[in-house]
Amino acid sequence: MPVKKGLFNFINDINLNSKFLMIYIFCVLVPILTVNLIFWNRISNDIKERETENYNISINRAKTDIFAILEGSVYVSNSVSSDKDLYVTMEKSFKGDSEYYEAYYDLLRDRINRCLPVYNNILQVIMYTSNDTIVSGGSYYTINQQTRNALWYKDVRSSGEKVTLYTYRDRTDDGSGNYVQYLSVLRRLNDFEGSGDKYEHVLKIDIDMNKLYNIFDREKDYLDLFLVDPKGRIVCSSGHKAEGDLSKGYTKFNDIYGSEKNINFLNSQLGTAGYLNGWNIIGIPNRNHILNESHQSNIFIAGITAFVILMSTFLILIIVRSYNYRLKKLSKHMMGVKNENFELIQIPEGKDEIGELIFSFNIMTSKINTLVNDVYKLQIKEKDLEIQRVHAELKFLQSQVEPHFLFNTLNAVMAICVKNKYTDLIDVIKYLSKIFRRLISWKEDLVTVREEISFTEMYLKIEKFRFLEKFDYKIELDEKALDFKIPKMSIQTLIENACKHGIQSIVGVGIVKIKVSQTGDFLFIDVEDNGSGIEDDKLQEIIESLRSEDDFCENVGIRNVYKRLHLYYGDEVEFNIKSEMNKGTLVHYGINKNAININKYTEGKTD
Protein backbone atom coordinates (compact mmCIF):
# COMPACT_ATOMS: atom_id res chain seq x y z
CA MET A 1 0.00 0.00 0.00
CA PRO A 2 2.58 2.66 -1.06
CA VAL A 3 -0.05 5.33 -1.67
CA LYS A 4 -1.59 4.89 1.74
CA LYS A 5 1.83 4.81 3.38
CA GLY A 6 2.89 7.94 1.48
CA LEU A 7 -0.25 9.74 2.60
CA PHE A 8 0.39 8.81 6.24
CA ASN A 9 4.00 9.94 5.94
CA PHE A 10 2.82 13.25 4.51
CA ILE A 11 0.39 13.70 7.43
CA ASN A 12 3.09 12.76 9.91
CA ASP A 13 5.34 15.51 8.54
CA ILE A 14 2.77 18.22 9.29
CA ASN A 15 3.26 19.94 12.64
CA LEU A 16 0.59 19.51 15.29
CA ASN A 17 -0.72 23.10 15.15
CA SER A 18 -1.27 22.80 11.39
CA LYS A 19 -3.07 19.49 11.90
CA PHE A 20 -5.41 21.04 14.43
CA LEU A 21 -5.95 23.98 12.08
CA MET A 22 -6.85 21.58 9.25
CA ILE A 23 -9.25 19.70 11.55
CA TYR A 24 -10.83 22.99 12.59
CA ILE A 25 -11.24 24.26 9.02
CA PHE A 26 -12.41 21.06 7.29
CA CYS A 27 -14.22 19.31 10.13
CA VAL A 28 -15.73 22.28 12.01
CA LEU A 29 -15.73 25.55 10.08
CA VAL A 30 -16.63 24.27 6.60
CA PRO A 31 -19.48 21.99 7.83
CA ILE A 32 -20.92 24.79 9.99
CA LEU A 33 -20.83 27.26 7.10
CA THR A 34 -22.28 24.69 4.67
CA VAL A 35 -25.15 23.75 6.99
CA ASN A 36 -25.92 27.38 7.71
CA LEU A 37 -25.78 28.23 3.99
CA ILE A 38 -28.32 25.49 3.28
CA PHE A 39 -30.39 26.69 6.24
CA TRP A 40 -30.18 30.28 5.00
CA ASN A 41 -31.29 29.23 1.50
CA ARG A 42 -34.22 27.29 2.94
CA ILE A 43 -35.24 30.19 5.18
CA SER A 44 -35.00 32.61 2.24
CA ASN A 45 -37.30 30.41 0.16
CA ASP A 46 -39.70 30.08 3.08
CA ILE A 47 -39.75 33.85 3.47
CA LYS A 48 -40.47 34.30 -0.23
CA GLU A 49 -43.27 31.74 -0.10
CA ARG A 50 -44.70 33.28 3.05
CA GLU A 51 -44.50 36.77 1.62
CA THR A 52 -46.17 35.64 -1.60
CA GLU A 53 -48.95 34.18 0.50
CA ASN A 54 -49.11 37.43 2.49
CA TYR A 55 -49.36 39.40 -0.76
CA ASN A 56 -52.30 37.30 -1.88
CA ILE A 57 -53.93 37.63 1.53
CA SER A 58 -53.36 41.40 1.45
CA ILE A 59 -54.84 41.96 -2.00
CA ASN A 60 -57.79 39.67 -1.26
CA ARG A 61 -58.41 41.44 2.03
CA ALA A 62 -58.37 44.83 0.31
CA LYS A 63 -60.60 43.52 -2.50
CA THR A 64 -63.06 42.07 0.03
CA ASP A 65 -63.27 45.33 1.97
CA ILE A 66 -63.72 47.45 -1.18
CA PHE A 67 -66.28 45.02 -2.52
CA ALA A 68 -68.15 45.25 0.79
CA ILE A 69 -68.22 49.05 0.46
CA LEU A 70 -69.54 48.83 -3.11
CA GLU A 71 -72.06 46.12 -2.24
CA GLY A 72 -73.29 48.27 0.63
CA SER A 73 -73.81 51.14 -1.80
CA VAL A 74 -75.64 48.84 -4.22
CA TYR A 75 -77.79 47.61 -1.32
CA VAL A 76 -78.74 51.21 -0.51
CA SER A 77 -79.62 51.77 -4.18
CA ASN A 78 -81.77 48.62 -4.15
CA SER A 79 -83.48 49.84 -0.99
CA VAL A 80 -84.27 53.20 -2.58
CA SER A 81 -85.37 51.71 -5.90
CA SER A 82 -87.80 49.38 -4.15
CA ASP A 83 -89.47 52.19 -2.16
CA LYS A 84 -92.83 52.57 -3.96
CA ASP A 85 -93.98 55.46 -1.75
CA LEU A 86 -90.86 57.40 -2.68
CA TYR A 87 -91.39 56.56 -6.34
CA VAL A 88 -95.04 57.67 -6.32
CA THR A 89 -94.14 60.93 -4.54
CA MET A 90 -91.38 61.74 -7.03
CA GLU A 91 -93.78 61.09 -9.96
CA LYS A 92 -96.28 63.61 -8.56
CA SER A 93 -96.49 67.05 -10.11
CA PHE A 94 -96.60 69.60 -7.28
CA LYS A 95 -98.71 72.71 -7.70
CA GLY A 96 -96.40 74.86 -5.71
CA ASP A 97 -93.38 74.92 -3.44
CA SER A 98 -95.56 74.67 -0.32
CA GLU A 99 -97.09 71.44 -1.49
CA TYR A 100 -93.60 70.07 -2.24
CA TYR A 101 -92.23 71.11 1.13
CA GLU A 102 -95.18 69.47 2.83
CA ALA A 103 -94.41 66.23 0.99
CA TYR A 104 -90.70 66.72 1.65
CA TYR A 105 -91.11 66.98 5.41
CA ASP A 106 -93.76 64.26 5.53
CA LEU A 107 -91.93 61.68 3.42
CA LEU A 108 -88.88 62.72 1.46
CA ARG A 109 -86.45 64.37 3.89
CA ASP A 110 -84.74 61.28 5.39
CA ARG A 111 -86.18 58.75 2.99
CA ILE A 112 -83.05 57.93 0.99
CA ASN A 113 -80.52 58.69 3.78
CA ARG A 114 -81.97 56.45 6.44
CA CYS A 115 -79.37 53.72 5.71
CA LEU A 116 -76.35 56.03 6.01
CA PRO A 117 -75.74 55.47 9.77
CA VAL A 118 -75.30 51.78 9.00
CA TYR A 119 -73.35 52.24 5.75
CA ASN A 120 -70.91 54.90 6.90
CA ASN A 121 -68.66 54.34 3.88
CA ILE A 122 -71.11 56.36 1.78
CA LEU A 123 -70.36 60.05 1.50
CA GLN A 124 -73.75 61.15 0.20
CA VAL A 125 -76.88 59.89 -1.61
CA ILE A 126 -78.51 62.21 -4.18
CA MET A 127 -81.57 61.61 -6.32
CA TYR A 128 -81.76 63.48 -9.63
CA THR A 129 -85.20 63.82 -11.27
CA SER A 130 -86.66 65.46 -14.35
CA ASN A 131 -89.70 66.49 -12.21
CA ASP A 132 -89.17 70.24 -12.32
CA THR A 133 -91.99 70.84 -9.78
CA ILE A 134 -89.68 69.94 -6.88
CA VAL A 135 -87.34 72.38 -5.22
CA SER A 136 -83.64 71.34 -5.59
CA GLY A 137 -81.94 70.85 -2.25
CA GLY A 138 -81.10 68.32 0.43
CA SER A 139 -80.92 64.96 -1.33
CA TYR A 140 -83.13 65.83 -4.30
CA TYR A 141 -82.14 67.79 -7.38
CA THR A 142 -83.73 68.45 -10.71
CA ILE A 143 -81.94 67.33 -13.86
CA ASN A 144 -80.85 70.58 -15.43
CA GLN A 145 -78.63 71.27 -18.37
CA GLN A 146 -75.48 71.12 -16.24
CA THR A 147 -76.47 67.66 -15.05
CA ARG A 148 -77.20 66.53 -18.60
CA ASN A 149 -73.73 67.69 -19.65
CA ALA A 150 -72.05 65.75 -16.82
CA LEU A 151 -70.09 62.68 -17.94
CA TRP A 152 -71.52 60.48 -15.24
CA TYR A 153 -75.06 61.31 -16.41
CA LYS A 154 -74.21 60.50 -19.99
CA ASP A 155 -72.65 57.23 -18.86
CA VAL A 156 -75.71 56.10 -16.93
CA ARG A 157 -77.96 57.09 -19.83
CA SER A 158 -75.88 55.14 -22.32
CA SER A 159 -75.38 52.09 -20.13
CA GLY A 160 -77.76 49.22 -20.46
CA GLU A 161 -77.15 48.17 -16.85
CA LYS A 162 -79.42 49.11 -13.96
CA VAL A 163 -76.42 49.76 -11.73
CA THR A 164 -73.23 51.42 -12.91
CA LEU A 165 -69.96 52.13 -11.07
CA TYR A 166 -68.47 55.33 -12.36
CA THR A 167 -65.53 57.55 -11.45
CA TYR A 168 -64.89 61.15 -12.37
CA ARG A 169 -63.23 64.33 -11.18
CA ASP A 170 -65.02 67.59 -10.65
CA ARG A 171 -64.67 70.90 -8.89
CA THR A 172 -65.80 71.18 -5.29
CA ASP A 173 -68.99 73.02 -4.41
CA ASP A 174 -67.24 75.34 -1.93
CA GLY A 175 -66.15 77.76 -4.70
CA SER A 176 -62.43 77.14 -4.16
CA GLY A 177 -61.98 75.76 -7.67
CA ASN A 178 -60.18 72.65 -6.35
CA TYR A 179 -60.83 69.30 -7.98
CA VAL A 180 -61.96 66.23 -6.09
CA GLN A 181 -62.12 62.54 -7.01
CA TYR A 182 -65.54 60.83 -7.09
CA LEU A 183 -66.45 57.17 -7.17
CA SER A 184 -70.19 56.73 -7.49
CA VAL A 185 -72.75 53.98 -7.78
CA LEU A 186 -75.37 55.14 -10.36
CA ARG A 187 -78.81 53.64 -10.76
CA ARG A 188 -81.78 54.50 -12.96
CA LEU A 189 -85.02 54.24 -10.95
CA ASN A 190 -87.54 52.53 -13.22
CA ASP A 191 -88.41 49.45 -11.18
CA PHE A 192 -92.16 50.15 -11.06
CA GLU A 193 -93.24 49.76 -14.63
CA GLY A 194 -96.83 50.72 -15.40
CA SER A 195 -96.86 53.38 -12.70
CA GLY A 196 -96.78 56.20 -15.15
CA ASP A 197 -93.08 56.95 -15.44
CA LYS A 198 -93.71 60.55 -16.30
CA TYR A 199 -90.30 61.58 -15.08
CA GLU A 200 -86.75 60.28 -15.24
CA HIS A 201 -85.10 59.50 -11.91
CA VAL A 202 -81.37 58.75 -11.35
CA LEU A 203 -79.87 57.76 -7.99
CA LYS A 204 -76.24 58.78 -7.39
CA ILE A 205 -74.42 57.33 -4.37
CA ASP A 206 -70.97 58.87 -3.77
CA ILE A 207 -68.53 56.63 -1.91
CA ASP A 208 -66.20 58.17 0.70
CA MET A 209 -62.80 57.96 -1.01
CA ASN A 210 -60.98 58.28 2.32
CA LYS A 211 -62.30 54.85 3.25
CA LEU A 212 -60.65 53.38 0.17
CA TYR A 213 -57.37 55.17 0.92
CA ASN A 214 -57.50 53.85 4.49
CA ILE A 215 -57.80 50.31 3.15
CA PHE A 216 -54.86 50.86 0.78
CA ASP A 217 -52.74 52.45 3.48
CA ARG A 218 -53.46 49.52 5.78
CA GLU A 219 -51.87 47.18 3.26
CA LYS A 220 -48.91 49.38 2.34
CA ASP A 221 -46.46 47.21 4.31
CA TYR A 222 -47.13 44.43 1.83
CA LEU A 223 -48.43 45.96 -1.38
CA ASP A 224 -48.78 49.21 -3.23
CA LEU A 225 -52.43 48.94 -4.34
CA PHE A 226 -54.15 50.52 -7.34
CA LEU A 227 -57.87 50.61 -8.11
CA VAL A 228 -58.18 50.63 -11.92
CA ASP A 229 -61.39 51.24 -13.85
CA PRO A 230 -62.37 49.45 -17.11
CA LYS A 231 -60.51 52.12 -19.11
CA GLY A 232 -57.22 51.33 -17.32
CA ARG A 233 -57.29 54.58 -15.38
CA ILE A 234 -55.97 54.75 -11.81
CA VAL A 235 -58.85 55.76 -9.55
CA CYS A 236 -57.15 55.26 -6.22
CA SER A 237 -53.62 54.28 -5.14
CA SER A 238 -51.67 53.73 -1.95
CA GLY A 239 -50.47 57.04 -0.59
CA HIS A 240 -51.90 58.97 -3.58
CA LYS A 241 -48.79 57.94 -5.52
CA ALA A 242 -50.33 57.76 -8.99
CA GLU A 243 -53.34 60.11 -9.07
CA GLY A 244 -51.24 63.09 -10.07
CA ASP A 245 -52.83 66.51 -10.55
CA LEU A 246 -56.60 65.93 -10.40
CA SER A 247 -57.26 68.88 -12.69
CA LYS A 248 -55.20 67.29 -15.51
CA GLY A 249 -57.14 64.11 -15.95
CA TYR A 250 -56.47 60.51 -15.10
CA THR A 251 -53.22 58.60 -15.21
CA LYS A 252 -53.34 55.22 -16.87
CA PHE A 253 -51.70 52.31 -15.09
CA ASN A 254 -49.94 51.05 -18.22
CA ASP A 255 -48.44 54.49 -18.84
CA ILE A 256 -46.53 54.15 -15.55
CA TYR A 257 -45.88 50.44 -15.16
CA GLY A 258 -46.52 48.99 -18.61
CA SER A 259 -42.82 48.91 -19.47
CA GLU A 260 -41.74 47.42 -16.13
CA LYS A 261 -40.66 43.83 -16.72
CA ASN A 262 -39.02 43.14 -13.35
CA ILE A 263 -42.15 43.74 -11.27
CA ASN A 264 -44.50 40.91 -10.41
CA PHE A 265 -47.99 42.41 -10.48
CA LEU A 266 -50.89 40.89 -8.58
CA ASN A 267 -54.06 41.59 -10.56
CA SER A 268 -57.47 40.66 -9.21
CA GLN A 269 -60.91 41.45 -10.62
CA LEU A 270 -62.93 43.44 -8.11
CA GLY A 271 -66.02 41.25 -8.50
CA THR A 272 -68.22 39.25 -10.85
CA ALA A 273 -71.28 41.53 -10.72
CA GLY A 274 -72.12 43.28 -13.97
CA TYR A 275 -71.41 46.77 -12.65
CA LEU A 276 -67.86 45.59 -11.67
CA ASN A 277 -66.88 44.31 -15.12
CA GLY A 278 -63.43 45.66 -16.00
CA TRP A 279 -62.75 46.95 -12.50
CA ASN A 280 -59.52 45.57 -11.13
CA ILE A 281 -57.36 45.94 -8.05
CA ILE A 282 -53.66 45.68 -8.82
CA GLY A 283 -50.93 45.13 -6.22
CA ILE A 284 -47.21 45.76 -6.52
CA PRO A 285 -45.23 43.89 -3.84
CA ASN A 286 -43.39 46.12 -1.36
CA ARG A 287 -39.83 44.88 -1.66
CA ASN A 288 -38.79 46.75 1.48
CA HIS A 289 -40.92 44.43 3.55
CA ILE A 290 -39.42 41.26 2.13
CA LEU A 291 -35.97 42.83 2.33
CA ASN A 292 -36.55 43.63 6.00
CA GLU A 293 -37.74 40.09 6.60
CA SER A 294 -34.70 38.73 4.77
CA HIS A 295 -32.42 41.10 6.64
CA GLN A 296 -33.82 39.98 9.99
CA SER A 297 -33.50 36.32 9.04
CA ASN A 298 -29.95 36.97 7.80
CA ILE A 299 -29.07 38.62 11.10
CA PHE A 300 -30.59 35.68 12.98
CA ILE A 301 -28.74 33.11 10.87
CA ALA A 302 -25.51 35.11 11.05
CA GLY A 303 -25.91 35.34 14.82
CA ILE A 304 -26.43 31.59 15.13
CA THR A 305 -23.49 30.93 12.80
CA ALA A 306 -21.22 33.30 14.71
CA PHE A 307 -22.29 31.79 18.04
CA VAL A 308 -21.68 28.21 16.85
CA ILE A 309 -18.34 29.17 15.29
CA LEU A 310 -17.24 31.04 18.42
CA MET A 311 -18.27 28.18 20.71
CA SER A 312 -16.59 25.56 18.53
CA THR A 313 -13.51 27.78 18.15
CA PHE A 314 -13.39 28.27 21.92
CA LEU A 315 -13.64 24.52 22.55
CA ILE A 316 -11.04 23.76 19.87
CA LEU A 317 -8.68 26.35 21.41
CA ILE A 318 -9.11 24.79 24.85
CA ILE A 319 -8.42 21.31 23.48
CA VAL A 320 -5.47 22.54 21.38
CA ARG A 321 -4.03 24.42 24.35
CA SER A 322 -4.39 21.29 26.51
CA TYR A 323 -2.38 19.29 23.99
CA ASN A 324 -0.03 22.03 22.88
CA TYR A 325 0.91 23.27 26.37
CA ARG A 326 1.74 19.83 27.69
CA LEU A 327 3.59 18.77 24.53
CA LYS A 328 5.69 21.94 24.62
CA LYS A 329 6.48 21.29 28.27
CA LEU A 330 7.45 17.73 27.41
CA SER A 331 9.57 18.89 24.46
CA LYS A 332 11.28 21.54 26.61
CA HIS A 333 12.15 19.06 29.35
CA MET A 334 13.38 16.53 26.80
CA MET A 335 15.75 19.21 25.50
CA GLY A 336 16.70 19.78 29.13
CA VAL A 337 17.60 16.10 29.46
CA LYS A 338 19.73 16.50 26.35
CA ASN A 339 21.53 19.34 28.15
CA GLU A 340 21.88 17.21 31.34
CA ASN A 341 19.03 18.97 33.17
CA PHE A 342 16.87 16.25 34.70
CA GLU A 343 14.08 18.44 36.04
CA LEU A 344 10.69 16.78 36.38
CA ILE A 345 7.58 18.18 34.62
CA GLN A 346 5.65 19.79 37.46
CA ILE A 347 2.19 20.19 35.89
CA PRO A 348 -1.10 18.26 36.20
CA GLU A 349 -0.47 15.34 33.89
CA GLY A 350 -4.03 14.40 32.97
CA LYS A 351 -5.33 10.91 32.24
CA ASP A 352 -5.13 10.95 28.45
CA GLU A 353 -2.31 9.61 26.28
CA ILE A 354 -0.17 12.75 26.70
CA GLY A 355 -0.65 12.56 30.48
CA GLU A 356 0.57 8.96 30.44
CA LEU A 357 3.54 10.03 28.34
CA ILE A 358 4.44 12.81 30.82
CA PHE A 359 4.07 10.34 33.70
CA SER A 360 6.42 7.88 31.97
CA PHE A 361 8.87 10.69 31.16
CA ASN A 362 9.02 11.75 34.82
CA ILE A 363 9.73 8.16 35.93
CA MET A 364 12.42 7.80 33.26
CA THR A 365 13.99 11.15 34.15
CA SER A 366 14.09 10.27 37.84
CA LYS A 367 15.88 6.99 37.09
CA ILE A 368 18.35 8.66 34.71
CA ASN A 369 19.01 11.38 37.30
CA THR A 370 19.78 8.72 39.92
CA LEU A 371 22.22 6.98 37.58
CA VAL A 372 23.85 10.25 36.53
CA ASN A 373 24.30 11.32 40.18
CA ASP A 374 26.27 8.15 40.82
CA VAL A 375 28.53 9.00 37.89
CA TYR A 376 28.92 12.61 39.07
CA LYS A 377 30.27 11.66 42.49
CA LEU A 378 33.77 11.65 41.09
CA GLN A 379 33.23 15.12 39.66
CA ILE A 380 31.93 16.28 43.04
CA LYS A 381 35.20 15.15 44.59
CA GLU A 382 37.00 17.22 42.02
CA LYS A 383 34.87 20.19 43.06
CA ASP A 384 35.99 19.60 46.64
CA LEU A 385 39.57 19.72 45.49
CA GLU A 386 38.82 23.01 43.75
CA ILE A 387 37.45 24.42 47.01
CA GLN A 388 40.57 23.27 48.82
CA ARG A 389 42.66 25.01 46.19
CA VAL A 390 40.74 28.26 46.81
CA HIS A 391 41.31 27.77 50.55
CA ALA A 392 44.99 27.41 49.83
CA GLU A 393 44.93 30.71 47.95
CA LEU A 394 43.33 32.33 50.99
CA LYS A 395 45.93 30.80 53.25
CA PHE A 396 48.62 32.18 51.02
CA LEU A 397 47.12 35.66 51.38
CA GLN A 398 46.91 35.23 55.14
CA SER A 399 50.49 34.05 55.41
CA GLN A 400 51.90 37.19 53.82
CA VAL A 401 52.10 38.81 57.22
CA GLU A 402 53.60 37.07 60.25
CA PRO A 403 50.63 36.75 62.63
CA HIS A 404 52.58 36.92 65.92
CA PHE A 405 54.60 39.87 64.74
CA LEU A 406 51.40 41.72 63.78
CA PHE A 407 49.64 40.97 67.04
CA ASN A 408 52.68 41.91 69.14
CA THR A 409 53.14 45.14 67.19
CA LEU A 410 49.44 46.05 67.41
CA ASN A 411 49.40 45.34 71.16
CA ALA A 412 52.46 47.53 71.68
CA VAL A 413 50.93 50.37 69.66
CA MET A 414 47.63 50.04 71.51
CA ALA A 415 49.44 50.20 74.87
CA ILE A 416 51.11 53.45 73.82
CA CYS A 417 47.77 54.85 72.62
CA VAL A 418 46.10 53.98 75.91
CA LYS A 419 48.95 55.55 77.84
CA ASN A 420 48.74 58.74 75.77
CA LYS A 421 44.90 58.64 75.58
CA TYR A 422 44.67 58.42 71.78
CA THR A 423 41.04 57.31 71.89
CA ASP A 424 40.41 57.23 68.09
CA LEU A 425 43.49 55.13 67.50
CA ILE A 426 42.48 52.68 70.19
CA ASP A 427 39.20 51.84 68.36
CA VAL A 428 40.93 51.55 65.02
CA ILE A 429 43.60 49.23 66.43
CA LYS A 430 40.86 47.12 68.05
CA TYR A 431 39.07 46.80 64.75
CA LEU A 432 42.28 45.99 62.93
CA SER A 433 43.23 43.39 65.53
CA LYS A 434 39.83 41.69 65.21
CA ILE A 435 40.16 41.65 61.44
CA PHE A 436 43.55 39.97 61.58
CA ARG A 437 42.36 37.52 64.21
CA ARG A 438 39.41 36.58 61.98
CA LEU A 439 41.66 36.13 58.98
CA ILE A 440 44.06 33.91 60.91
CA SER A 441 41.40 31.77 62.61
CA TRP A 442 39.42 31.01 59.41
CA LYS A 443 37.50 27.94 60.67
CA GLU A 444 34.14 27.89 58.91
CA ASP A 445 33.95 29.10 55.32
CA LEU A 446 30.21 29.91 55.64
CA VAL A 447 29.07 32.58 58.08
CA THR A 448 25.75 34.29 58.75
CA VAL A 449 24.95 37.56 57.04
CA ARG A 450 24.98 39.13 60.51
CA GLU A 451 28.62 38.04 61.12
CA GLU A 452 29.73 39.11 57.64
CA ILE A 453 28.14 42.56 58.09
CA SER A 454 29.80 42.94 61.54
CA PHE A 455 33.20 42.07 60.07
CA THR A 456 32.64 44.36 57.08
CA GLU A 457 31.53 47.25 59.28
CA MET A 458 34.84 47.04 61.25
CA TYR A 459 36.65 47.38 57.93
CA LEU A 460 34.47 50.37 56.99
CA LYS A 461 35.23 52.09 60.30
CA ILE A 462 38.96 51.74 59.64
CA GLU A 463 38.44 53.27 56.19
CA LYS A 464 36.41 56.04 57.79
CA PHE A 465 39.32 56.75 60.15
CA ARG A 466 41.70 56.89 57.17
CA PHE A 467 39.70 59.25 54.96
CA LEU A 468 37.81 61.22 57.63
CA GLU A 469 35.22 63.52 56.03
CA LYS A 470 36.01 62.29 52.53
CA PHE A 471 34.42 58.91 53.20
CA ASP A 472 31.10 57.70 54.49
CA TYR A 473 29.08 54.50 54.39
CA LYS A 474 25.43 53.34 54.71
CA ILE A 475 24.13 49.92 55.64
CA GLU A 476 20.50 48.88 54.99
CA LEU A 477 19.53 45.50 56.46
CA ASP A 478 16.45 43.28 56.28
CA GLU A 479 16.22 41.58 59.70
CA LYS A 480 14.66 38.48 58.12
CA ALA A 481 17.80 37.94 56.01
CA LEU A 482 20.49 38.19 58.75
CA ASP A 483 20.54 34.50 59.72
CA PHE A 484 21.16 33.10 56.25
CA LYS A 485 24.69 31.78 55.68
CA ILE A 486 26.92 33.07 52.91
CA PRO A 487 30.62 32.60 52.02
CA LYS A 488 32.97 34.46 54.39
CA MET A 489 34.31 37.80 53.03
CA SER A 490 31.80 37.73 50.13
CA ILE A 491 30.71 41.26 51.14
CA GLN A 492 33.98 42.63 52.61
CA THR A 493 35.90 41.84 49.41
CA LEU A 494 33.38 43.83 47.34
CA ILE A 495 33.63 46.74 49.84
CA GLU A 496 37.40 46.69 49.58
CA ASN A 497 37.21 46.85 45.77
CA ALA A 498 34.76 49.77 45.99
CA CYS A 499 37.09 51.72 48.31
CA LYS A 500 40.26 50.93 46.40
CA HIS A 501 39.10 51.27 42.78
CA GLY A 502 35.99 53.38 43.10
CA ILE A 503 36.05 56.26 45.57
CA GLN A 504 39.74 56.95 46.21
CA SER A 505 40.10 58.79 42.91
CA ILE A 506 37.11 61.14 43.26
CA VAL A 507 37.26 64.70 44.60
CA GLY A 508 34.08 64.78 46.69
CA VAL A 509 32.85 62.59 49.50
CA GLY A 510 33.00 58.89 48.68
CA ILE A 511 29.98 56.88 49.82
CA VAL A 512 29.66 53.12 49.99
CA LYS A 513 26.20 51.54 50.45
CA ILE A 514 25.41 48.01 51.54
CA LYS A 515 21.87 46.67 51.13
CA VAL A 516 20.78 43.21 52.30
CA SER A 517 17.20 42.22 51.47
CA GLN A 518 14.96 39.21 51.11
CA THR A 519 12.42 39.16 48.25
CA GLY A 520 10.38 36.05 47.60
CA ASP A 521 12.70 33.03 47.50
CA PHE A 522 15.88 35.08 47.05
CA LEU A 523 18.43 36.70 49.33
CA PHE A 524 19.82 39.84 47.62
CA ILE A 525 23.06 41.67 48.48
CA ASP A 526 24.00 44.97 46.80
CA VAL A 527 27.27 46.89 47.20
CA GLU A 528 27.16 50.33 45.58
CA ASP A 529 29.58 53.26 45.46
CA ASN A 530 29.52 56.73 43.96
CA GLY A 531 33.05 56.47 42.63
CA SER A 532 34.60 57.11 39.24
CA GLY A 533 32.84 54.13 37.61
CA ILE A 534 34.22 51.62 35.11
CA GLU A 535 34.58 52.10 31.38
CA ASP A 536 32.43 49.81 29.22
CA ASP A 537 35.40 47.92 27.76
CA LYS A 538 36.96 47.40 31.17
CA LEU A 539 33.61 46.30 32.65
CA GLN A 540 33.18 43.74 29.86
CA GLU A 541 36.71 42.48 30.51
CA ILE A 542 35.97 42.07 34.25
CA ILE A 543 32.74 40.16 33.54
CA GLU A 544 34.54 37.83 31.12
CA SER A 545 37.35 37.23 33.65
CA LEU A 546 34.81 36.00 36.23
CA ARG A 547 34.12 32.94 34.07
CA SER A 548 37.73 32.48 33.01
CA GLU A 549 39.73 29.40 34.09
CA ASP A 550 42.95 31.39 34.15
CA ASP A 551 44.09 31.46 37.77
CA PHE A 552 46.58 34.27 37.24
CA CYS A 553 44.31 36.92 35.71
CA GLU A 554 43.55 40.25 37.35
CA ASN A 555 40.49 40.98 39.52
CA VAL A 556 41.37 38.18 41.93
CA GLY A 557 39.13 39.47 44.74
CA ILE A 558 35.81 39.79 42.88
CA ARG A 559 36.55 36.63 40.85
CA ASN A 560 37.16 34.75 44.11
CA VAL A 561 33.75 35.85 45.42
CA TYR A 562 32.03 34.85 42.17
CA LYS A 563 33.67 31.39 42.08
CA ARG A 564 32.94 30.61 45.73
CA LEU A 565 29.28 31.55 45.27
CA HIS A 566 28.97 29.24 42.26
CA LEU A 567 30.87 26.44 43.98
CA TYR A 568 28.39 26.47 46.83
CA TYR A 569 25.14 27.29 45.06
CA GLY A 570 25.65 26.46 41.37
CA ASP A 571 22.96 27.85 39.03
CA GLU A 572 20.91 29.17 41.95
CA VAL A 573 23.13 32.32 42.04
CA GLU A 574 22.72 35.49 40.01
CA PHE A 575 25.70 37.90 39.81
CA ASN A 576 25.63 41.28 38.06
CA ILE A 577 27.88 44.33 37.76
CA LYS A 578 26.56 47.68 36.58
CA SER A 579 28.67 50.80 36.26
CA GLU A 580 28.38 54.30 34.84
CA MET A 581 31.33 56.64 34.38
CA ASN A 582 31.56 59.43 37.02
CA LYS A 583 28.45 58.08 38.77
CA GLY A 584 29.53 54.85 40.41
CA THR A 585 29.34 51.07 40.37
CA LEU A 586 26.79 48.52 41.67
CA VAL A 587 27.72 44.90 42.37
CA HIS A 588 24.68 42.70 42.96
CA TYR A 589 24.29 39.04 43.74
CA GLY A 590 21.29 36.96 44.75
CA ILE A 591 21.01 33.42 46.15
CA ASN A 592 17.96 31.17 46.11
CA LYS A 593 17.03 30.49 49.76
CA ASN A 594 16.34 26.85 48.94
CA ALA A 595 19.92 26.49 47.71
CA ILE A 596 21.21 28.11 50.93
CA ASN A 597 19.29 25.58 53.01
CA ILE A 598 20.31 22.47 51.06
CA ASN A 599 23.77 23.38 49.66
CA LYS A 600 25.83 20.27 49.11
CA TYR A 601 29.08 21.37 50.74
CA THR A 602 29.88 21.05 54.44
CA GLU A 603 29.42 24.35 56.19
CA GLY A 604 31.99 23.47 58.81
CA LYS A 605 34.84 22.73 56.37
CA THR A 606 38.12 23.89 57.92
CA ASP A 607 41.57 24.71 56.63
Protein Blocks (a to p, Z undefined) as FASTA:
>chain_A
ZZlmmmmmmmmmpcfklmmmmmmmmmmmmmmmmmmmmmmmmmmmmmmmmmmmmmmmmmmm
mmmmmmmmmmmmmmmmmmmmmmmklmmmmmpccfbfklmmmmmmmmmmmmmmmmmmmmmm
bfbdcdddfblkbccehjbccddfklmmpmklmmmmmpmbfbdcdddddddfkonopacd
ddddddddffbghilomaccdddddddfklmmmmmmmmmmmpccddddfkopafbdghhl
mnopmknopadfklmmmmpmkbccddddfbfcfklgoiacdddddfklmmmmmmmmmmmm
mmmmmmmmmmmmmmmmmmmmmmmmmmmmmmmmmmmmmnopacdcdddebjafklmmmmmm
mmmmmmmmmmmmmmmmmmmmmmmmmmmmmmmmmmmmmmmpcfklmmmmmmmmmmmmmmno
paklmmmmmmmmmmmmmmmmnmpabdcfklmmmmmmmmmmmmmmmnmmmpccdddddfkl
mmpccdehklmmmmmmmmmmmmmmpmbdcddddddddehjbccdddddfbebjafklmmm
mmmmmmpcbfkbghklmmmmmmmmmmmnommbccdddddehkbccddddddfklmmmccb
dfkbcZZ
